[in-house]
Amino acid sequence: MSSNNSRADIRNIAIIAHVDHGKTTLVDAMLKQSGLFRANEKIVERVMDSMDLERERGITIMAKNASMRYGHTKINILDTPGHSDFGGEVERVLKLADGVLLLVDASEGPLPQTRYVLSKALEQKLPAIILINKIDRQDARPQEVVNEVYDLFIDLDASDDQIDFPILYAISRDGIAKHKLEDESQDLQPLFEQIVKTIPPPRGDEEAPLQVLVANLAYNEYVGRLAIGRIFNGAVTVGDQISVCKHEGQIEKVKITQLYTFEGLKQVPVEHAAAGDIVAIAGIEGINIGDTIASAIDPKPLPRIVVDEPTISMIFSVNNSPFAGKEGQHVTSRKIRERLDKELLGNVAIRVEDTDSPESFKVSGRGELQLAILIEQMRREGYELNVARPQVVTQKMDGELREPIELAVIDVPEQFIGVVTEAMGRRKGTMTKMINHGHGRVRMEFEIPSRGLIGFRNEFLTETKGTGLLNTLFLRWGKWQGNLEGRGTGSLIADRLGTATGYSIYNLQERGELFVKPQTEVYEGMIVGENSRDVDLDVNIVREKKLTNMRASSADEALRLVPVRDLTLEQAIEYIAEDELVEVTPKSIRMRKKVLAANQRPRSKKSD
């Protein structure tokens, strides 16, 4: 096969969309209709979302592969996360694709993440098929949404060829797609036909030296680390000697022990694969995303996928609270370390280092949410641990302290320019560019220390009423930017062990906002609320009212309690100050002081 030839029997397509626009549901329907499952086989919904967290939150966190057959054509489907927090997964996957299927909700139209994923696809000059989904909604407005999609393409400076896209309409839940709204289609056949027609077959030269770009990693208990990537040129056979082209020009020679392609949802062992195939290769220890698997004789690396450096770290330590060991199975430092080592095998974005204490480990990653997902996975697996406030990773260069500076690209409606600019200014962000495309939205670019982004995402979404889009990219190591403003409020801290009472909570309400409900077990040093002032306050939250008569008892029952603030894991991590920890167990998320005893804690104003 010459370099001008292509694999007519393969299509590699990525499915992109804003969160909750129906990507995963559509993939379910495509897999069913392609004949992948037996007629009597029970199929779970959201079959591609294999993680519990994905199913629970209704979002895709990790990009995944599947494939299906349509006639004589194999269609490799690359399902991507729709949530902006996992935008890095989208970028990696697009490297494997020859085109994209963009889903847009027929009522909501293009939303912030639609802009982000589409801009990445257009940058890579990938042809797009547009699928207006959920046309059965009562508030569906498919024609208006089509016009909004056209506006979005123009706004993103798409070329004439890119704007000339086919449009289909779908009800992914029912497995129906059609070219026109009035068509009588009962299945997804129009979509399959369009994919084969619009998405170009993968190009490559089977006779050329081998080039496989590694875009993802997986772990198999039997064969170890798997490098997942696409063969751009050449062919590969089990037992072949190959070269791995690594980050700084290093080249390692290894032997391929196992080779897999994707059939349906399974990895199927094969002896041979060629240009155009998406494969998983075993036998290469220490391989990373962005590496090229190349010919042993004539290794030619492909342009690397840039993997963002970790910019945020957290200390994971053994739980030593009075309630330690009551709810979890894995509580020792050895168990925590084993679990972190296991994470390293399949998650290239995570780093783990030892600390001065044998009971603590420094875990670094790309952002708070990434680390919060890891913590959430661990607590569901029965682990107990304490985690400290996120810190930025720093470096000493030429005797000067340097911190990570990030490019923050913010896309918001015009009315939020002021509030975003002010919030970024408080966090030492400097605006470098602002583009108004004249369609009611503005794109702003800021250079900001990674520290300034800690705890910012929730504030940002609140301030922009959920309409803002925030994406960040590591820019450089820059000069330390000085202190940032702290939280501005103190903590209400339980001063003894016991059970929180409605009477105490009622009397503390005027002090600030409470985090615990009546009948919650508390201990000395546990944070039970937020003080409205900027100092910590030790309080008795277990006090009971002395009953003198029956009337008093009934009056107590009628106390009107303000609803408590029930913090999620991510919110708790964002909330805590330097001298505080989040205690994480399978059943509870508590906040506490590092030093529990009040008489051993220094009294100071709240600061970062």
Secondary structure, 3 states (H helix, E strand, C coil): CCCCCECCCEEEEEEEECCCCCHHHHHHHHHHHCCCCCCCCCCCCCCCCCCHHHHHHCCCCCCEEEEEEECCEEEEEEECCCCHHHHHHHHHHHCCCCEEEEEEECCCCCCHHHHHHHHHHHHCCCCEEEEEECCCCCCCCHHHHHHHHHHHHHHCCCCHHHHCCCEEEEEHHHCEEECCCCCCCCCCHHHHHHHHHHCCCCECCCCCCCEEEEEEEEEECCCEEEEEEEEEECEEECCCEEEEECCCCCEEEEECCEEEEEECCEEEECCEEECCCEEEEECCCCCCCCCEEEECCCCCCCCCCCCCCCCEEEEEECCCCCCCCCCCCECCHHHHHHHHHHHHHHCCCCEEEECCCCCEEEEEECCHHHHHHHHHHHHHCCECEEEECCEECCEEECCEEEEEEEEEEEEEEHHHHHHHHHHHHHCCCEEEEEEECCCCEEEEEEEEEHHHHCCHHHHHHHHCCCCCEEEEEEEEEEECCCCCCCCCCEEEEECCCEECCHHHHHHHHHHEEECCCCCCEECCCEEEEEECCCECEEECCCCCCCCCCHHHHHHHHCCCCCCCCCCCHHHHHHHCCCCEEEEECCCCEEEEECCCCHHHCCCCECCC
